[in-house]
Amino acid sequence: MSTPRFLELPPGVRRADVTTDMGTFAALRALPTSGGCEHRPAVLVPGLTGSKEDFIGLLQTLAQAGRQVVAVDLPGQYESPGPDDFDGYGTAWLGRSVAALTAALGEGPVHLLGHSYGGLVTRETVLSGEAELLSFTLMSSGPAAVPSQGRVDDAQRLIGYLGGDPTPERLAELWERFLDAPARSSGLAEDILAFLRTRMLANSPRGLVRMCEEILSAGDRTAELAATDLPKMVLYGENDDAWPPDLQAAMADKLSARKVVVPGAAHSPNVEAPETTASALTRFWNTVETPARDNL
């Protein structure tokens, strides 16, 4: 799971709720602390066991470039309520919910980013044609189901433990049995440890099961995505341990996408190298917007 290094909201960042036709999204909204929003907004979508807080290290820097940035919890994640049924958490449904979010912001076209499983979700947003988008970034995400054996084992264990009894009580047992000790042994501060536990237990157990099933079975839709004329970027850490870097590089080539490899980062460059990641995103987004401004 992505683990933020701090939880205090930076200047210009506030907690907000965004009401859409498909439910309410818990969000962190960032605005420049000086100057206006001269650039188009961006929407950031987290991975399977992540949340909007995964992007805390990026938000102030991205906003200071002159744009509104909105990071969200997906439906059923942490502080965003979700449906009670399993089918509601498939990538197709979640992708349409992200499209509804972009519309509810009322800001016109936005830049869209999906991290890890969030990349599979936002890919569905793009392919649905239901969102008004300026660009699409896949961050530490791949063309299909996650291939890393460690990640596969984690997902299968969660399905096995929760699938027959997807209740909050069973989810609490999962944390205590499998996740608490590794989290404590990693040397994290107490407030971060408390947050990780609170976030995990706030997730929809049914949602976690369905998302794990999806991340293990997602098909390759690279050709369909390549057929869209949306500007694309593939950004990942040089040591990514979920989708191998060479797999992401090959996907970027097939997509004719800008490719950014973040030195020293693994699966969460948003946490491990936030300034490098924010700089790459800002350059890409500004470049995408330049032709539009030149045509005014």
Helices and strands as residue ranges (DSSP letters): E 13-20, E 23-30, E 42-45, G 52-55, H 56-64, E 69-72, G 87-89, H 91-105, E 110-115, H 117-128, E 133-139, H 149-162, H 168-174, I 175-179, H 180-185, H 190-202, H 205-217, H 222-226, E 232-237, H 245-255, E 258-262, H 269-272, H 274-294
